[in-house]
Amino acid sequence: MKHLAPTLAVLACVAVPAMGAEDFTVKVGGIVQARALFGNYATNADGDNYDMLRSQNGNAEYARFGIRRARIAMSAKTSDGWSGNVTVRAGEPNNLAATETSSAVQLYYAYVGRAFKTGEIEHEIKLGLDKSFNNEAAISSSTLIFPSDRVTGNVSDSFGARSPGIAYRLSHEYVRFGVDLQNNTSADKTTIAGPAGNEANRQNGTRTSARIEGGLLPAKKLESFAGAPGHHAIIGFEAARNGDAYTAANARTTTVIVGPDFQYHLDGLSFLAEYRLRTQDATAVSATTTDTTRKEARFWSATAAYAVPLEAGIVIEPGLRVQRADQISGDPTVAANSAASKSPDLYPNGEFGKDGGVSGTEWGVVFNTYWNGHKNKTQVAFNQARALNDEGLARFVTVQHQVLF
């Protein structure tokens, strides 16, 4: 066993040219986003000091350093359409939220696929661990205008959006379409059968999703086109259903996420607007009853930036973003003015509204410098968020540098 790892490493090195001889093209790449947060300041629901990095009352340090994203990917393709991808990452974000322990390396993507054409339409079928086709997945995170994700993107990328499954993609010059069938997010494996007498032997559900987009489509979608000349206009709509997920003993939840989006690019201008509605039907199962409660949450985001090429060969880009999350108004289990109706922690896990019942509005400004497009760029952003129903406030400055290889 002690010689297994070195042996596999040698075989892998030998296999690369061998695969090339069999018409395989193998690529290795990665991304590193190193970040610093400055001036971290927040207040809780009562207006007292709040540590936004640790999600507790008190004061956060004014400077916090970490790694926002670190990934290594290997992909392979053949000339007749076969493909595969393996991507690993470290915990993201790493040490941005006061977590001092080391982050475990995680398998992020692992799938195989086959693409083929019929006339002007390309079809692709994929099997394995991948993201479902949604707007967040369609736009590479390396091309974001801000160093943080859109709240609407986080919603699309939730409730099992990256899970093992099977996928179909259709691509045309003016239309793209995709459907996915994946595992759902069931966390309780001992009570799927349900109690005797009511919903006995109930079947665990799956996650299904679909997206269609059309217009003047780019070859590859970017959030910022970094000053590249061109004209694109894209209208999209997506829907996802994480059905009958058993999240606890005798409890199951079905989550539906739907919404439209619009993207526009004209030379230096990049603009993106999204809206997402999320409904959750939570059912408490007993031997005699199945009581279901519906919760609704709404999210929207609008981001714009304008890139200006300079004579030195670099590109500068100022940008603006406004977004809102409301996970309280449509929740009948939350009483008005109760503790549950307040959002003291506006940035759980380092992103606005990503988890928990965050309800509030965020605005931000950013200044990007592209030293070599998205392969080498520096981002400086200021963000501030206010809670919807209380005195919760958070603001900070982010400095992030990205190297993509």
JOHUBEL-V551424 format. One record per residue. N is the residue number from 1. RES is the residue in one letter. PHI is phi in whole degrees, -180 to 180 (999 if undefined). OMEGA is omega in radians with two decimals (NA if undefined). Layout:
BEGIN
n=N res=RES phi=PHI omega=OMEGA
n=N res=RES phi=PHI omega=OMEGA
END
This chain:
BEGIN
n=1 res=M phi=999 omega=-3.06
n=2 res=K phi=-68 omega=3.12
n=3 res=H phi=-97 omega=-3.05
n=4 res=L phi=-67 omega=-3.09
n=5 res=A phi=-63 omega=3.09
n=6 res=P phi=-60 omega=3.14
n=7 res=T phi=-65 omega=3.12
n=8 res=L phi=-63 omega=3.13
n=9 res=A phi=-64 omega=3.12
n=10 res=V phi=-65 omega=3.12
n=11 res=L phi=-62 omega=3.12
n=12 res=A phi=-64 omega=3.13
n=13 res=C phi=-65 omega=3.13
n=14 res=V phi=-71 omega=-3.05
n=15 res=A phi=-70 omega=-3.08
n=16 res=V phi=-60 omega=3.08
n=17 res=P phi=-66 omega=3.11
n=18 res=A phi=-65 omega=3.11
n=19 res=M phi=-65 omega=3.11
n=20 res=G phi=-62 omega=3.12
n=21 res=A phi=-66 omega=3.12
n=22 res=E phi=-95 omega=3.08
n=23 res=D phi=72 omega=3.01
n=24 res=F phi=-101 omega=2.99
n=25 res=T phi=-108 omega=-3.07
n=26 res=V phi=-110 omega=3.13
n=27 res=K phi=-126 omega=3.05
n=28 res=V phi=-120 omega=-3.13
n=29 res=G phi=-147 omega=3.13
n=30 res=G phi=-170 omega=3.12
n=31 res=I phi=-147 omega=3.02
n=32 res=V phi=-131 omega=3.03
n=33 res=Q phi=-122 omega=3.11
n=34 res=A phi=-95 omega=-2.94
n=35 res=R phi=-139 omega=2.99
n=36 res=A phi=-134 omega=3.05
n=37 res=L phi=-108 omega=-3.10
n=38 res=F phi=-123 omega=3.05
n=39 res=G phi=63 omega=-3.07
n=40 res=N phi=-66 omega=-3.10
n=41 res=Y phi=-141 omega=3.12
n=42 res=A phi=-154 omega=3.02
n=43 res=T phi=-127 omega=3.13
n=44 res=N phi=-88 omega=-3.06
n=45 res=A phi=-61 omega=-3.13
n=46 res=D phi=-95 omega=-3.14
n=47 res=G phi=90 omega=3.11
n=48 res=D phi=-86 omega=-3.10
n=49 res=N phi=-60 omega=-3.09
n=50 res=Y phi=-138 omega=3.12
n=51 res=D phi=-90 omega=-3.07
n=52 res=M phi=-72 omega=3.13
n=53 res=L phi=-80 omega=-3.09
n=54 res=R phi=-111 omega=3.14
n=55 res=S phi=56 omega=3.12
n=56 res=Q phi=-154 omega=3.10
n=57 res=N phi=-65 omega=-3.10
n=58 res=G phi=127 omega=-3.12
n=59 res=N phi=-117 omega=3.04
n=60 res=A phi=-85 omega=3.04
n=61 res=E phi=-63 omega=-3.09
n=62 res=Y phi=-80 omega=3.12
n=63 res=A phi=-135 omega=3.13
n=64 res=R phi=-138 omega=-3.05
n=65 res=F phi=-118 omega=3.13
n=66 res=G phi=-176 omega=3.10
n=67 res=I phi=-113 omega=3.13
n=68 res=R phi=-78 omega=-3.10
n=69 res=R phi=-150 omega=3.08
n=70 res=A phi=-148 omega=-3.07
n=71 res=R phi=-140 omega=3.00
n=72 res=I phi=-129 omega=-3.07
n=73 res=A phi=-131 omega=3.00
n=74 res=M phi=-129 omega=3.12
n=75 res=S phi=-131 omega=3.14
n=76 res=A phi=-139 omega=3.12
n=77 res=K phi=-140 omega=2.99
n=78 res=T phi=-115 omega=-3.11
n=79 res=S phi=-69 omega=3.13
n=80 res=D phi=-100 omega=2.91
n=81 res=G phi=105 omega=3.08
n=82 res=W phi=-74 omega=-3.09
n=83 res=S phi=-153 omega=3.06
n=84 res=G phi=-156 omega=-3.12
n=85 res=N phi=-147 omega=2.99
n=86 res=V phi=-130 omega=3.14
n=87 res=T phi=-130 omega=3.06
n=88 res=V phi=-121 omega=3.13
n=89 res=R phi=-144 omega=2.94
n=90 res=A phi=-91 omega=-3.12
n=91 res=G phi=-54 omega=-3.09
n=92 res=E phi=-125 omega=-0.13
n=93 res=P phi=-80 omega=-3.08
n=94 res=N phi=-110 omega=3.09
n=95 res=N phi=68 omega=3.02
n=96 res=L phi=-92 omega=-3.12
n=97 res=A phi=-116 omega=3.03
n=98 res=A phi=63 omega=3.06
n=99 res=T phi=-99 omega=-3.02
n=100 res=E phi=-89 omega=-3.12
n=101 res=T phi=-73 omega=3.14
n=102 res=S phi=-68 omega=-3.13
n=103 res=S phi=-92 omega=-3.12
n=104 res=A phi=-72 omega=3.04
n=105 res=V phi=-76 omega=-3.00
n=106 res=Q phi=-129 omega=3.01
n=107 res=L phi=-73 omega=-3.04
n=108 res=Y phi=-103 omega=3.03
n=109 res=Y phi=-130 omega=3.00
n=110 res=A phi=-162 omega=-3.08
n=111 res=Y phi=-145 omega=3.05
n=112 res=V phi=-125 omega=-3.09
n=113 res=G phi=-160 omega=3.08
n=114 res=R phi=-142 omega=3.10
n=115 res=A phi=-116 omega=3.09
n=116 res=F phi=-153 omega=-3.07
n=117 res=K phi=-114 omega=2.94
n=118 res=T phi=-128 omega=-3.05
n=119 res=G phi=69 omega=-3.13
n=120 res=E phi=-93 omega=-3.10
n=121 res=I phi=-106 omega=3.05
n=122 res=E phi=-105 omega=3.09
n=123 res=H phi=-113 omega=3.09
n=124 res=E phi=-145 omega=3.05
n=125 res=I phi=-122 omega=-3.12
n=126 res=K phi=-128 omega=3.12
n=127 res=L phi=-136 omega=3.11
n=128 res=G phi=135 omega=-3.11
n=129 res=L phi=-91 omega=-3.11
n=130 res=D phi=-155 omega=3.01
n=131 res=K phi=-83 omega=3.02
n=132 res=S phi=-68 omega=-3.13
n=133 res=F phi=-78 omega=3.03
n=134 res=N phi=-141 omega=-3.03
n=135 res=N phi=-68 omega=3.10
n=136 res=E phi=-67 omega=-3.14
n=137 res=A phi=-72 omega=-3.10
n=138 res=A phi=-73 omega=-3.13
n=139 res=I phi=-106 omega=-3.13
n=140 res=S phi=-61 omega=3.12
n=141 res=S phi=-65 omega=3.11
n=142 res=S phi=-74 omega=-3.08
n=143 res=T phi=-108 omega=-3.09
n=144 res=L phi=-66 omega=3.11
n=145 res=I phi=-70 omega=3.09
n=146 res=F phi=-103 omega=3.10
n=147 res=P phi=-74 omega=3.06
n=148 res=S phi=-118 omega=-3.09
n=149 res=D phi=-75 omega=2.98
n=150 res=R phi=-72 omega=3.12
n=151 res=V phi=-64 omega=3.10
n=152 res=T phi=-70 omega=3.07
n=153 res=G phi=-65 omega=3.10
n=154 res=N phi=-64 omega=3.10
n=155 res=V phi=-67 omega=3.10
n=156 res=S phi=-60 omega=-3.10
n=157 res=D phi=-93 omega=-3.10
n=158 res=S phi=-145 omega=3.10
n=159 res=F phi=52 omega=3.01
n=160 res=G phi=84 omega=-3.11
n=161 res=A phi=-65 omega=3.03
n=162 res=R phi=-117 omega=-3.07
n=163 res=S phi=-147 omega=3.02
n=164 res=P phi=-63 omega=3.14
n=165 res=G phi=177 omega=3.10
n=166 res=I phi=-124 omega=-3.02
n=167 res=A phi=-137 omega=3.02
n=168 res=Y phi=-127 omega=3.11
n=169 res=R phi=-127 omega=3.04
n=170 res=L phi=-125 omega=-3.13
n=171 res=S phi=-128 omega=3.08
n=172 res=H phi=-138 omega=-3.12
n=173 res=E phi=-59 omega=-3.06
n=174 res=Y phi=-119 omega=-3.08
n=175 res=V phi=-141 omega=2.97
n=176 res=R phi=-132 omega=-3.08
n=177 res=F phi=-146 omega=3.11
n=178 res=G phi=-156 omega=3.04
n=179 res=V phi=-131 omega=-3.12
n=180 res=D phi=-138 omega=2.98
n=181 res=L phi=-124 omega=-3.01
n=182 res=Q phi=-134 omega=2.97
n=183 res=N phi=-64 omega=3.06
n=184 res=N phi=-87 omega=-3.00
n=185 res=T phi=-103 omega=3.11
n=186 res=S phi=-55 omega=-3.13
n=187 res=A phi=-110 omega=-3.10
n=188 res=D phi=-110 omega=-3.04
n=189 res=K phi=-100 omega=-3.08
n=190 res=T phi=-103 omega=-3.02
n=191 res=T phi=-125 omega=-3.14
n=192 res=I phi=-61 omega=-3.12
n=193 res=A phi=-66 omega=-3.13
n=194 res=G phi=78 omega=-3.13
n=195 res=P phi=-73 omega=-3.13
n=196 res=A phi=-65 omega=3.05
n=197 res=G phi=97 omega=-3.12
n=198 res=N phi=-144 omega=-3.08
n=199 res=E phi=58 omega=3.10
n=200 res=A phi=-62 omega=3.14
n=201 res=N phi=59 omega=3.12
n=202 res=R phi=-66 omega=-3.07
n=203 res=Q phi=-90 omega=3.04
n=204 res=N phi=-65 omega=-3.06
n=205 res=G phi=-92 omega=3.10
n=206 res=T phi=-133 omega=3.03
n=207 res=R phi=-107 omega=3.10
n=208 res=T phi=-122 omega=-3.12
n=209 res=S phi=-156 omega=3.11
n=210 res=A phi=-153 omega=3.08
n=211 res=R phi=-146 omega=3.01
n=212 res=I phi=-133 omega=3.08
n=213 res=E phi=-143 omega=-3.12
n=214 res=G phi=-152 omega=-3.14
n=215 res=G phi=135 omega=3.06
n=216 res=L phi=-86 omega=-2.96
n=217 res=L phi=-85 omega=3.00
n=218 res=P phi=-79 omega=3.08
n=219 res=A phi=-63 omega=3.09
n=220 res=K phi=-140 omega=-3.10
n=221 res=K phi=-77 omega=3.08
n=222 res=L phi=-128 omega=3.01
n=223 res=E phi=-76 omega=3.00
n=224 res=S phi=-114 omega=3.09
n=225 res=F phi=-90 omega=2.97
n=226 res=A phi=53 omega=3.08
n=227 res=G phi=85 omega=-3.14
n=228 res=A phi=-67 omega=3.14
n=229 res=P phi=-67 omega=3.12
n=230 res=G phi=150 omega=-3.12
n=231 res=H phi=-140 omega=3.13
n=232 res=H phi=-138 omega=3.06
n=233 res=A phi=-142 omega=-2.99
n=234 res=I phi=-130 omega=3.01
n=235 res=I phi=-112 omega=-3.10
n=236 res=G phi=-133 omega=3.03
n=237 res=F phi=-148 omega=-3.11
n=238 res=E phi=-138 omega=3.10
n=239 res=A phi=-146 omega=3.13
n=240 res=A phi=-141 omega=3.12
n=241 res=R phi=-135 omega=3.05
n=242 res=N phi=-96 omega=-2.90
n=243 res=G phi=-90 omega=3.00
n=244 res=D phi=46 omega=3.09
n=245 res=A phi=-89 omega=3.13
n=246 res=Y phi=-84 omega=-3.04
n=247 res=T phi=-96 omega=3.13
n=248 res=A phi=-161 omega=-3.14
n=249 res=A phi=-59 omega=3.08
n=250 res=N phi=60 omega=3.10
n=251 res=A phi=-143 omega=3.12
n=252 res=R phi=-137 omega=-3.08
n=253 res=T phi=-135 omega=3.01
n=254 res=T phi=-114 omega=-3.10
n=255 res=T phi=-113 omega=3.10
n=256 res=V phi=-122 omega=3.12
n=257 res=I phi=-124 omega=3.14
n=258 res=V phi=-138 omega=3.04
n=259 res=G phi=164 omega=3.10
n=260 res=P phi=-97 omega=3.03
n=261 res=D phi=-153 omega=-3.13
n=262 res=F phi=-140 omega=3.13
n=263 res=Q phi=-129 omega=-3.11
n=264 res=Y phi=-139 omega=3.10
n=265 res=H phi=-138 omega=3.04
n=266 res=L phi=-141 omega=-3.11
n=267 res=D phi=52 omega=-3.08
n=268 res=G phi=-77 omega=-3.07
n=269 res=L phi=-87 omega=3.01
n=270 res=S phi=-128 omega=-3.09
n=271 res=F phi=-141 omega=3.12
n=272 res=L phi=-146 omega=3.08
n=273 res=A phi=-131 omega=-3.10
n=274 res=E phi=-140 omega=3.01
n=275 res=Y phi=-137 omega=3.10
n=276 res=R phi=-135 omega=3.02
n=277 res=L phi=-111 omega=3.11
n=278 res=R phi=-121 omega=3.06
n=279 res=T phi=-116 omega=3.13
n=280 res=Q phi=-132 omega=3.05
n=281 res=D phi=-103 omega=-3.12
n=282 res=A phi=-98 omega=-3.07
n=283 res=T phi=-117 omega=3.03
n=284 res=A phi=-95 omega=-3.04
n=285 res=V phi=-101 omega=3.01
n=286 res=S phi=-129 omega=-3.11
n=287 res=A phi=-69 omega=-3.05
n=288 res=T phi=-124 omega=-3.06
n=289 res=T phi=-136 omega=2.97
n=290 res=T phi=-137 omega=-3.11
n=291 res=D phi=-85 omega=-3.10
n=292 res=T phi=-116 omega=3.09
n=293 res=T phi=-119 omega=3.12
n=294 res=R phi=-101 omega=3.04
n=295 res=K phi=-117 omega=3.09
n=296 res=E phi=-124 omega=3.08
n=297 res=A phi=-136 omega=-3.10
n=298 res=R phi=-127 omega=-3.08
n=299 res=F phi=-140 omega=2.98
n=300 res=W phi=-145 omega=-3.10
n=301 res=S phi=-151 omega=3.06
n=302 res=A phi=-138 omega=-3.07
n=303 res=T phi=-132 omega=3.10
n=304 res=A phi=-140 omega=3.11
n=305 res=A phi=-152 omega=3.11
n=306 res=Y phi=-133 omega=-3.07
n=307 res=A phi=-96 omega=-3.11
n=308 res=V phi=-126 omega=3.07
n=309 res=P phi=-71 omega=3.11
n=310 res=L phi=-108 omega=-3.10
n=311 res=E phi=-63 omega=-3.12
n=312 res=A phi=-72 omega=3.12
n=313 res=G phi=99 omega=3.09
n=314 res=I phi=-91 omega=3.12
n=315 res=V phi=-126 omega=3.05
n=316 res=I phi=-110 omega=-3.02
n=317 res=E phi=-151 omega=2.95
n=318 res=P phi=-83 omega=-3.11
n=319 res=G phi=-148 omega=-3.11
n=320 res=L phi=-141 omega=3.08
n=321 res=R phi=-142 omega=3.03
n=322 res=V phi=-131 omega=3.13
n=323 res=Q phi=-152 omega=-3.05
n=324 res=R phi=-143 omega=3.05
n=325 res=A phi=-130 omega=3.07
n=326 res=D phi=-133 omega=3.13
n=327 res=Q phi=-109 omega=-3.06
n=328 res=I phi=-114 omega=-3.02
n=329 res=S phi=-58 omega=-3.11
n=330 res=G phi=-98 omega=-3.13
n=331 res=D phi=-110 omega=-3.10
n=332 res=P phi=-68 omega=3.14
n=333 res=T phi=-83 omega=-3.11
n=334 res=V phi=-103 omega=3.13
n=335 res=A phi=-79 omega=3.13
n=336 res=A phi=-60 omega=3.10
n=337 res=N phi=65 omega=3.07
n=338 res=S phi=-84 omega=3.12
n=339 res=A phi=-61 omega=-3.12
n=340 res=A phi=-70 omega=-3.12
n=341 res=S phi=-85 omega=-3.07
n=342 res=K phi=-107 omega=-3.07
n=343 res=S phi=-126 omega=-3.13
n=344 res=P phi=-69 omega=-3.10
n=345 res=D phi=-106 omega=-3.06
n=346 res=L phi=-84 omega=-3.10
n=347 res=Y phi=-129 omega=3.06
n=348 res=P phi=-63 omega=-3.12
n=349 res=N phi=60 omega=2.99
n=350 res=G phi=83 omega=-3.14
n=351 res=E phi=-129 omega=-3.12
n=352 res=F phi=-62 omega=3.02
n=353 res=G phi=68 omega=-3.02
n=354 res=K phi=-69 omega=-3.12
n=355 res=D phi=-136 omega=3.12
n=356 res=G phi=77 omega=-3.08
n=357 res=G phi=-91 omega=-3.08
n=358 res=V phi=-71 omega=3.04
n=359 res=S phi=-133 omega=-3.11
n=360 res=G phi=178 omega=-3.12
n=361 res=T phi=-125 omega=3.11
n=362 res=E phi=-122 omega=2.95
n=363 res=W phi=-132 omega=-3.12
n=364 res=G phi=-157 omega=3.04
n=365 res=V phi=-126 omega=-3.09
n=366 res=V phi=-142 omega=3.02
n=367 res=F phi=-131 omega=-3.10
n=368 res=N phi=-106 omega=3.03
n=369 res=T phi=-122 omega=-3.14
n=370 res=Y phi=-99 omega=3.13
n=371 res=W phi=-78 omega=3.07
n=372 res=N phi=-153 omega=-3.06
n=373 res=G phi=59 omega=3.14
n=374 res=H phi=-77 omega=3.12
n=375 res=K phi=-69 omega=-3.10
n=376 res=N phi=-151 omega=-3.07
n=377 res=K phi=-143 omega=3.10
n=378 res=T phi=-120 omega=-3.14
n=379 res=Q phi=-123 omega=3.05
n=380 res=V phi=-126 omega=-3.04
n=381 res=A phi=-134 omega=2.98
n=382 res=F phi=-118 omega=3.12
n=383 res=N phi=-129 omega=3.05
n=384 res=Q phi=-140 omega=3.12
n=385 res=A phi=-130 omega=3.06
n=386 res=R phi=-124 omega=3.13
n=387 res=A phi=-70 omega=-3.08
n=388 res=L phi=-76 omega=-2.96
n=389 res=N phi=-120 omega=-3.05
n=390 res=D phi=-155 omega=-3.05
n=391 res=E phi=-93 omega=-3.13
n=392 res=G phi=-61 omega=-3.10
n=393 res=L phi=-149 omega=3.05
n=394 res=A phi=-150 omega=3.05
n=395 res=R phi=-152 omega=-3.10
n=396 res=F phi=-168 omega=3.06
n=397 res=V phi=-114 omega=3.11
n=398 res=T phi=-113 omega=2.99
n=399 res=V phi=-117 omega=-3.08
n=400 res=Q phi=-137 omega=3.04
n=401 res=H phi=-120 omega=-3.08
n=402 res=Q phi=-120 omega=2.98
n=403 res=V phi=-124 omega=-3.13
n=404 res=L phi=-118 omega=-3.08
n=405 res=F phi=-139 omega=NA
END
